[in-house]
């Protein structure tokens, strides 16, 4: 998958990944993954791996705790992708 890193496109790709793992599409951009979607640490790792594949980036382990909601996840991905170009 070739993915253009516009803010909206990035958000939609990540939203799709999170929705597949959480098995729901009923969440807001700021809903905490762990509280609202019952996403545990192993599921966050799965989200990160799928994001890495979708955007062809490598996410350092130190960034993983920042994957707390959709908006923050988009910011992290854009930050990493812009640094790798």
Order of alpha helices (4+ residues) and beta strands (2+ residues): alpha-alpha-alpha-alpha
